[in-house]
Amino acid sequence: MTDCLFCGIVCGRVAAQVVVSDEYTVAFLDVRPVFKGHVLVVPRVHVETLVDVPEQLVNPLVTQAQRVASCLVTELGAQGSFVAINNIVSQSVPHLHIHVIPRTKGDGLRGFFWPRQTYADGEMSEYAERLAAALRR
């Protein structure tokens, strides 16, 4: 799909801090993270919602999100993660994406209303490199 931001990232037309990719998925840092290290895992094929995901893609997509969630703990020192999918409502890009957000006790996240953060200059690529290296292992 030519006008989809995430399809642009998948094909390399749009720059992103990719942390891992395979034949089914691409995972990259969210440019407006809830917490630093917030990753979006997307299918390479354009589907808009979880309901639209072909059955053969479910396992690779969830497996990649599982790998990223584990990596946030081992590489970034998170105590856990928040994993979420918005379907249509609150879905800012109409391409399925799984949010994998690092969490620590007392991080201030309450419910589904939270402020976004920004990366300092060069910090986003540092996070991407750390996660990418861990996911290559």
C-alpha positions as a printed Julia matrix, in Angstrom:
137×3 Matrix{Float64}:
   0.0     0.0    0.0
   1.72    3.16  -1.18
   0.27    5.7    1.26
   0.7     3.62   4.44
   3.47    4.89   6.73
   4.28    1.43   8.09
   4.32   -0.14   4.6
   6.86    2.59   3.77
   8.99    1.49   6.73
   8.64   -2.19   5.77
   9.89   -1.55   2.22
  12.62    0.87   3.35
  11.1     3.95   1.72
  10.57    5.57   5.14
  13.42    5.7    7.65
  12.96    4.0   11.02
  15.07    2.6   13.83
  14.52   -1.08  12.99
  15.5    -3.45  15.79
  14.67   -6.75  14.07
  13.06   -8.01  10.88
  12.35  -11.35   9.29
  10.32  -12.61   6.34
   7.01  -11.9    8.16
   7.62   -8.93  10.46
   9.51   -5.71  11.05
   9.99   -4.26  14.54
  11.11   -0.67  15.08
  11.16    2.0   17.78
   8.07    4.15  18.17
   8.98    7.79  17.44
   6.67    8.89  20.28
   7.44    6.29  22.93
   5.45    5.82  26.1
   8.83    4.87  27.61
  12.2     4.7   25.87
  12.6     1.35  24.15
   8.89    1.26  23.08
   8.82   -1.01  20.01
   6.18   -1.51  17.32
   6.01   -4.96  15.72
   4.24   -4.93  12.34
   3.49   -7.55   9.71
   5.24   -7.05   6.37
   1.93   -7.46   4.57
  -0.59   -4.67   4.91
  -3.41   -5.61   7.25
  -5.27   -3.01   9.22
  -6.43   -4.84  12.34
  -5.9    -8.01  14.31
  -9.12   -9.34  12.8
  -7.57   -9.03   9.32
  -4.4   -11.04  10.09
  -4.2   -14.26   8.07
  -4.02  -17.29  10.36
  -0.56  -18.3    9.1
   0.82  -14.91  10.17
  -0.46  -14.95  13.76
   2.29  -17.16  15.18
   5.23  -15.32  13.54
   3.8   -11.96  14.61
   3.2   -12.94  18.23
   6.52  -14.8   18.42
   8.37  -11.66  17.33
   6.49   -9.57  19.93
   7.4   -12.19  22.54
  11.09  -11.97  21.59
  11.02   -8.16  21.8
   9.26   -8.27  25.22
  11.97  -10.58  26.54
  14.7    -8.36  25.13
  13.32   -5.26  26.89
  13.92   -7.02  30.2
  17.34   -8.49  29.45
  18.8    -5.53  27.56
  17.08   -2.43  28.95
  16.56   -3.54  32.53
  12.77   -3.35  32.39
  10.94   -5.42  34.99
   8.28   -6.4   32.47
   6.36   -5.05  29.53
   2.99   -3.78  28.41
   1.91   -5.37  25.13
  -1.08   -3.92  23.29
  -2.86   -3.77  19.97
  -5.33   -1.04  19.09
  -7.96   -1.93  16.52
  -9.28    1.14  14.69
 -10.01    3.24  17.82
  -6.75    4.89  18.93
  -4.95    3.27  16.0
  -3.03    6.25  14.61
  -1.67    4.28  11.63
  -4.14    1.91   9.93
  -1.62   -0.94   9.7
  -1.69   -3.55  12.44
   1.03   -2.94  15.01
   1.78   -4.5   18.35
   3.07   -2.08  20.98
   5.74   -3.63  23.21
   6.5    -1.15  25.98
   9.11   -1.58  28.73
   7.7    -1.3   32.26
   9.13   -0.9   35.73
   7.32   -0.73  39.05
   6.43    2.87  39.85
   6.96    4.09  36.27
   3.8     6.2   36.5
   1.8     4.41  33.8
  -1.83    4.4   34.87
  -4.63    3.02  32.75
  -4.52    3.91  29.09
  -3.79    7.63  29.39
  -0.11    8.45  29.43
   2.2    11.18  28.16
   4.7    10.44  25.42
   8.43   11.03  25.69
  11.14   12.08  23.26
  14.63   10.75  22.64
  17.66   13.02  23.02
  19.88   13.46  19.96
  21.46   10.13  19.07
  19.64    8.3   21.86
  17.07    6.64  19.6
  19.73    4.95  17.49
  21.48    3.79  20.67
  18.3     2.08  21.88
  17.73    0.58  18.42
  21.3    -0.77  18.26
  21.08   -2.34  21.73
  17.82   -4.08  20.96
  18.86   -5.12  17.45
  22.08   -6.69  18.77
  20.17   -8.63  21.4
  17.55   -9.83  18.92
  20.26  -11.09  16.53
  21.53  -13.45  19.25
